[in-house]
Each structure stands twice: as C-alpha cells, then as structure tokens.
Amino acid sequence: MKKIIVPVDFSEHSNYALQAAAQLAKKYDAEILALHMLEISETILTKGETALQDETVFFIKLAEKKFNEFLEQDFLEGISVTPIVKHFKVFSEVNDVAKEQNADMIVMGSHGSSGIKEIFVGSNTEKVVRHADIPVLVVKNQPATLSFDNVVFASDFTEKSVTPYLNATQLFKSLGSKLHLLYVNTPGDNFNSSQEIEQTVADFLTKADGDLSQLDNVKYVSDYTVEKGVLNFANVSGADAIAVATHGRTGFTHFLSGSISEDIANHASLPVITFKIK
C-alpha cells in the first residue's frame, strides 16, 4: 500500500478518516493524498469568462488556506501528505483522482444514515463507494487503534464475486490479516439447503483459488437479512473490520435495487472495506 486518498470536507468524520489513514500510512510507509472537493456554485459558473476565472481562483486559494490549516495536526507528523484541491461538483469524480494518482485505497468517514434521507439523498461516502474502482475504507468513529488482524469477508459466493474476493485476499494478505469468509443464509426466495450452500462455496473457491484450501475459513450463519447476519457475526467473532463486494449501482437502478454492501457500510460500527464488482 503506497498511496491513500482521503476526501476532506473539514468535518469531524473526515478528520476520523484522516486519523485512520495516518495509522495505515505509518504502518505501511504510505503517502496520504488529502483531497478537498471545492464545489463551485452554478451562479459562479454562469458568469463571464474573466469573472469566472477570478472568482474561481479566489475560492481555490481560500480553500487551500483552510485546507493547510486543517492538515496541521500532530497525528500527521512524519507522514508524507499531499493536499489536492479540485473544483469538482460531484463525489463520483474521486475515482478519477484515484486513477490519476494510482492510489491503492480511499478512506472516508461517515455518520451513517437511515430512512427516507438514506434512500433519496444518501451521503458523500455512499457516492464514493458506488463509483470507486479501488477499495474504500469507511470509518464511523475516531480510530483509537485501527487493526485488520481479523477481517470478515461477506459474500454470496457467486461468479461475479470472484474478482472482489481475489482483490480482498490479496490486500489482506499484504496487511497480515486473518480473513474469515462468511455466507449468510436468509429465508424466502434466497434460502438454500446446507448441501446447496456447500456446493456453491466449493465451486466458487475452486474457480477463484484453484483449490479448496480456504474451505475451513468459511463460516455459515442464518439470519433474517444478509445485513443482520453480517453485523451479528462480526460482533460475536470479535472482527476488526468487515469487507464486502459492491455492485456500484448508480441512479435509478440503485434506487430500485438497493445495495446490501452500502447498507452494511451505513450501519456497521466497525470499519467497512468495499470492493467493487466489475
């Protein structure tokens, strides 16, 4: 892990993300790319070219000043921190910066959300999770000690989850983590017998790893929803973090289908790392 992007909006939760990234940077000798998304208003954008240029420069310099002050924190001492100010209007473009910088991970803070606000508005963190091609670490609280010793990777063990699984195993192997694989069986149309589940998992591991060496690391639980099953298992197993694959749905498709991974990221108290299904 060489480069970590942290989107910063000067909030308490983006400060939590910065602290989490600092712990990772110190442990793995990585660089932090602190990214501030300066949202230029439509009023400014509709002005004449000269006025637009002057006012844009003013707001960028103002943001840079506030940004530099925000980054003057003791926990960043000794860490290579590069501030980046962009005048993007949407958080989906964080992924563009990640590609440009060849970053390894995005770290974001989130206060979570629920109900109508979650469905219709969502959070900036959710927007990044939907669009990011690299892993996104979501933290909710101030990280006293960020650890990835024991990580739960929840999966449906279908073919589309092979790439996220391989990316997760590669990352957590490099971090020295113990990875616990989890399948949640739910009632209704998604219910499967024990024999069906075991065959699905065996086929998945054979395709992904070429063998069944990880079979003993797979845990099976039953719960009313996948989200509840994952969160309950993570709590009782003493996990340090939860890893999930995400479809990266956007727009109306996301509204209709929802996303289990985003629900988990929204409601988990533990850090959550998402891996995009491609």
C-alpha positions as CSV (number, residue, x, y, z in Angstrom):
1,M,0.0,0.0,0.0
2,K,1.7,3.2,-1.2
3,K,-1.0,5.8,-1.7
4,I,-4.1,6.5,0.3
5,I,-6.7,9.1,-0.7
6,V,-8.7,10.8,2.0
7,P,-11.6,13.1,0.8
8,V,-11.7,16.0,3.3
9,D,-14.7,18.4,3.9
10,F,-13.3,19.7,7.2
11,S,-16.0,17.8,9.1
12,E,-15.4,15.7,12.3
13,H,-15.9,12.5,10.3
14,S,-13.4,13.4,7.6
15,N,-11.0,14.0,10.5
16,Y,-11.7,10.5,11.7
17,A,-10.8,9.3,8.2
18,L,-7.6,11.2,8.2
19,Q,-6.6,9.7,11.5
20,A,-7.4,6.2,10.2
21,A,-5.3,6.9,7.1
22,A,-2.5,8.2,9.2
23,Q,-2.3,5.0,11.1
24,L,-2.2,3.0,7.9
25,A,0.4,5.3,6.4
26,K,2.7,5.0,9.4
27,K,2.3,1.2,9.5
28,Y,2.9,0.7,5.7
29,D,5.1,3.7,4.9
30,A,2.4,5.1,2.6
31,E,1.6,8.6,1.3
32,I,-1.7,10.4,2.1
33,L,-3.4,12.3,-0.7
34,A,-5.8,14.6,1.1
35,L,-8.5,15.6,-1.4
36,H,-10.8,18.6,-1.0
37,M,-13.7,18.8,-3.4
38,L,-14.4,22.5,-3.9
39,E,-18.0,22.7,-5.2
40,I,-18.3,25.8,-7.4
41,S,-21.9,27.1,-7.4
42,E,-24.0,27.5,-10.6
43,T,-24.1,31.2,-10.0
44,I,-20.3,31.4,-10.4
45,L,-20.3,29.1,-13.4
46,T,-22.8,31.2,-15.3
47,K,-20.6,34.4,-15.0
48,G,-18.4,35.7,-17.8
49,E,-15.1,34.1,-18.5
50,T,-12.9,36.7,-16.8
51,A,-15.2,37.0,-13.7
52,L,-15.4,33.2,-13.5
53,Q,-11.6,32.8,-13.6
54,D,-11.0,35.4,-11.0
55,E,-13.7,34.1,-8.6
56,T,-12.6,30.5,-9.1
57,V,-9.0,31.3,-8.2
58,F,-10.2,33.2,-5.1
59,F,-12.2,30.3,-3.8
60,I,-9.5,27.8,-4.6
61,K,-6.9,29.8,-2.7
62,L,-9.3,30.3,0.2
63,A,-9.9,26.5,0.3
64,E,-6.1,25.9,0.1
65,K,-5.6,28.1,3.1
66,K,-8.3,26.4,5.2
67,F,-7.0,23.0,3.9
68,N,-3.4,23.7,5.0
69,E,-4.7,24.7,8.5
70,F,-6.8,21.5,8.7
71,L,-3.7,19.4,7.9
72,E,-1.6,20.9,10.7
73,Q,-2.3,18.1,13.1
74,D,0.0,16.2,15.4
75,F,-1.0,12.7,14.2
76,L,0.2,13.6,10.7
77,E,3.7,14.3,11.8
78,G,6.3,12.3,9.9
79,I,3.8,11.3,7.2
80,S,4.0,12.4,3.6
81,V,0.8,14.4,3.0
82,T,-0.1,15.9,-0.4
83,P,-3.1,18.3,-0.4
84,I,-5.1,18.3,-3.6
85,V,-7.9,20.8,-4.2
86,K,-10.3,20.1,-7.1
87,H,-13.4,22.1,-8.2
88,F,-15.5,19.0,-8.9
89,K,-19.2,19.2,-8.2
90,V,-19.8,15.5,-7.5
91,F,-18.1,13.0,-5.4
92,S,-18.2,10.3,-8.1
93,E,-15.1,12.0,-9.5
94,V,-13.0,10.9,-6.5
95,N,-12.4,7.8,-8.6
96,D,-10.9,9.8,-11.4
97,V,-8.4,11.3,-8.9
98,A,-7.6,7.7,-7.7
99,K,-6.9,6.6,-11.2
100,E,-4.7,9.7,-11.9
101,Q,-2.7,9.1,-8.8
102,N,-2.6,5.3,-9.0
103,A,-3.9,5.2,-5.4
104,D,-4.4,1.9,-3.5
105,M,-7.3,2.8,-1.2
106,I,-9.8,5.5,-0.4
107,V,-10.5,6.2,3.3
108,M,-13.7,8.1,4.2
109,G,-15.6,9.0,7.3
110,S,-19.3,8.5,7.6
111,H,-22.0,9.4,10.1
112,G,-24.4,6.8,8.5
113,S,-28.0,7.5,7.7
114,S,-31.4,5.9,7.7
115,G,-34.9,6.0,6.4
116,I,-36.0,8.5,3.7
117,K,-32.8,10.5,3.8
118,E,-30.7,7.4,3.1
119,I,-32.9,6.4,0.1
120,F,-33.3,9.8,-1.6
121,V,-30.2,11.7,-0.6
122,G,-27.5,9.4,0.5
123,S,-24.2,10.6,1.8
124,N,-21.0,11.6,0.0
125,T,-19.5,8.3,1.3
126,E,-22.2,6.3,-0.4
127,K,-21.5,8.2,-3.7
128,V,-17.8,7.3,-3.5
129,V,-18.5,3.7,-2.7
130,R,-20.8,3.4,-5.7
131,H,-18.2,4.7,-8.1
132,A,-14.8,3.7,-6.8
133,D,-12.8,1.0,-8.6
134,I,-10.4,0.6,-5.7
135,P,-11.2,-0.5,-2.1
136,V,-13.0,2.1,0.0
137,L,-12.5,2.0,3.8
138,V,-15.4,3.6,5.7
139,V,-14.9,4.6,9.3
140,K,-17.6,5.8,11.7
141,N,-15.7,6.7,14.8
142,Q,-12.4,8.1,15.9
143,P,-10.0,5.2,15.4
144,A,-8.1,4.7,18.7
145,T,-6.2,1.8,17.1
146,L,-7.0,0.7,13.6
147,S,-6.4,-3.0,13.2
148,F,-7.0,-5.5,10.4
149,D,-5.9,-8.6,12.4
150,N,-9.3,-10.3,11.9
151,V,-11.5,-9.4,8.9
152,V,-14.9,-10.8,7.9
153,F,-15.4,-11.0,4.1
154,A,-19.1,-11.5,3.4
155,S,-20.0,-12.9,0.1
156,D,-22.8,-14.7,-1.8
157,F,-20.0,-16.9,-3.5
158,T,-21.4,-16.4,-7.0
159,E,-19.2,-15.9,-10.0
160,K,-19.5,-12.1,-10.0
161,S,-17.9,-12.0,-6.6
162,V,-14.7,-13.8,-7.7
163,T,-12.8,-10.6,-8.6
164,P,-13.7,-8.7,-5.3
165,Y,-12.7,-11.9,-3.4
166,L,-9.3,-12.1,-5.1
167,N,-8.7,-8.4,-4.6
168,A,-9.7,-8.7,-0.9
169,T,-7.5,-11.7,-0.3
170,Q,-4.5,-10.0,-2.0
171,L,-4.9,-6.8,0.1
172,F,-5.4,-8.6,3.5
173,K,-2.6,-11.0,2.8
174,S,-0.3,-7.9,2.4
175,L,-1.7,-6.5,5.6
176,G,-1.1,-9.7,7.5
177,S,-4.8,-10.2,8.2
178,K,-6.7,-13.3,9.1
179,L,-9.6,-13.5,6.6
180,H,-12.9,-15.1,7.7
181,L,-15.2,-15.9,4.8
182,L,-18.9,-15.6,5.6
183,Y,-22.1,-16.9,3.9
184,V,-25.4,-15.7,5.2
185,N,-28.5,-17.8,4.5
186,T,-31.8,-15.9,4.6
187,P,-35.4,-17.1,4.5
188,G,-37.7,-16.7,1.4
189,D,-36.6,-16.9,-2.2
190,N,-32.9,-16.7,-1.3
191,F,-33.0,-19.7,1.1
192,N,-30.6,-22.6,0.2
193,S,-30.1,-26.0,1.8
194,S,-26.9,-26.8,3.5
195,Q,-25.9,-29.1,0.6
196,E,-26.6,-26.3,-1.9
197,I,-24.6,-23.8,0.0
198,E,-21.6,-26.1,0.5
199,Q,-21.6,-26.9,-3.3
200,T,-21.8,-23.2,-4.2
201,V,-18.9,-22.3,-1.9
202,A,-16.8,-25.3,-3.2
203,D,-17.4,-24.3,-6.8
204,F,-16.5,-20.7,-6.0
205,L,-13.2,-21.5,-4.3
206,T,-12.2,-23.9,-7.0
207,K,-12.8,-21.2,-9.6
208,A,-11.2,-18.4,-7.6
209,D,-8.2,-20.2,-5.9
210,G,-7.9,-23.3,-8.0
211,D,-8.3,-25.4,-4.8
212,L,-10.3,-25.8,-1.5
213,S,-7.5,-24.6,0.9
214,Q,-9.8,-21.8,2.2
215,L,-12.8,-24.0,2.8
216,D,-12.2,-24.3,6.6
217,N,-12.2,-20.5,6.8
218,V,-15.8,-20.3,5.6
219,K,-18.5,-19.7,8.2
220,Y,-22.2,-20.2,7.6
221,V,-24.9,-18.3,9.5
222,S,-28.7,-17.9,9.1
223,D,-30.4,-14.6,9.7
224,Y,-33.5,-12.6,8.6
225,T,-31.3,-10.4,6.3
226,V,-27.8,-10.5,5.0
227,E,-27.0,-7.2,6.7
228,K,-28.1,-8.5,10.1
229,G,-26.2,-11.8,9.6
230,V,-23.0,-10.0,8.7
231,L,-23.2,-7.5,11.5
232,N,-24.2,-10.1,14.1
233,F,-21.4,-12.4,13.1
234,A,-18.8,-9.6,13.1
235,N,-19.8,-8.7,16.6
236,V,-19.7,-12.2,18.1
237,S,-16.5,-13.2,16.3
238,G,-14.5,-10.1,17.5
239,A,-13.8,-8.9,14.0
240,D,-11.7,-5.7,13.5
241,A,-13.3,-4.9,10.1
242,I,-15.9,-6.1,7.6
243,A,-15.2,-6.5,3.9
244,V,-17.9,-6.7,1.2
245,A,-18.3,-6.6,-2.5
246,T,-20.4,-3.8,-4.0
247,H,-22.2,-3.6,-7.4
248,G,-21.5,0.1,-7.6
249,R,-25.1,0.7,-8.7
250,T,-25.9,4.3,-9.6
251,G,-29.0,6.4,-10.2
252,F,-32.4,4.8,-10.6
253,T,-31.1,1.3,-10.7
254,H,-29.6,1.9,-7.2
255,F,-32.9,3.3,-6.0
256,L,-34.8,0.2,-7.2
257,S,-32.4,-2.5,-6.2
258,G,-30.6,-1.0,-3.2
259,S,-27.2,-2.3,-2.1
260,I,-26.5,-4.7,0.7
261,S,-22.9,-3.5,0.9
262,E,-24.0,0.1,1.3
263,D,-26.5,-0.9,4.0
264,I,-23.7,-2.6,5.9
265,A,-21.3,0.3,5.4
266,N,-24.1,2.6,6.6
267,H,-25.0,0.8,9.8
268,A,-21.9,-1.0,10.9
269,S,-19.9,0.4,13.9
270,L,-16.8,-1.4,12.6
271,P,-14.7,-0.1,9.7
272,V,-16.0,-1.5,6.4
273,I,-14.0,-2.0,3.3
274,T,-15.8,-2.3,0.0
275,F,-14.5,-4.0,-3.2
276,K,-16.2,-3.2,-6.5
277,I,-17.7,-6.0,-8.6
278,K,-16.6,-5.4,-12.2
